[in-house]
């Protein structure tokens, strides 16, 4: 067996930057060949060259918009080849504002990327993984998954789906050599805030984590075969506190953090 054939391979969506890019860098450093999936080919090709030169790994670039059915189908076909040892479903975005005033088309795109594409790629990956008796899936949710979030209603609802979906799959496949882990980061300084229109000042400074911290937490959780990981002590405490407080309190507190300033 050649060295290349013996290396594990990871497919990462949302790989052109942010948490997805950090996953690519850390996995390449650990000796994984990579399949990078995102909309921005130029960024991925630059990252692919950087990682191949630095770590001697193979890096494949797949340009795809996961809001488009045909592009998701192409990525599904790539996953079904059966050579993916780790799938990282990182692609996603958020919108902010009162739901009634937001463009419905964009909310539906959010649902397509955050939920439908993630479900389809997870389904495509788990079949070959279960057949081989090994593999892992990391689905990126958010601490927003633990409670409703007024003014980011669709985003929090999609991430609640990801959390519950991932936990259920974890139980289904844990006895088959496969691990499904849900990563629930709190605030991370990436382009997400700009796209979602989130004001950094609305979030306590202690809650922020780096992309490298978040990825390290996720990879440790997979190695330990854990179902959920919430990076950061403050974020873990907040996620636990939400379970203990009345739901009307949780949603009011969450909503107050993301309400747009007038």
Secondary structure as UniProt FT lines:
FT   HELIX           3..6
FT   STRAND          9..13
FT   TURN            15..16
FT   HELIX           18..29
FT   TURN            30..31
FT   STRAND          33..38
FT   HELIX           41..55
FT   STRAND          59..63
FT   TURN            66..67
FT   HELIX           69..79
FT   TURN            80..81
FT   STRAND          86..89
FT   HELIX           99..101
FT   HELIX           104..111
FT   HELIX           112..117
FT   HELIX           118..132
FT   STRAND          135..140
FT   HELIX           143..146
FT   TURN            150..151
FT   HELIX           153..173
FT   HELIX           174..176
FT   STRAND          178..183
FT   HELIX           192..196
FT   HELIX           200..202
FT   HELIX           205..207
FT   HELIX           211..223
FT   TURN            224..225
FT   STRAND          228..229
FT   HELIX           233..244
FT   HELIX           247..258
//
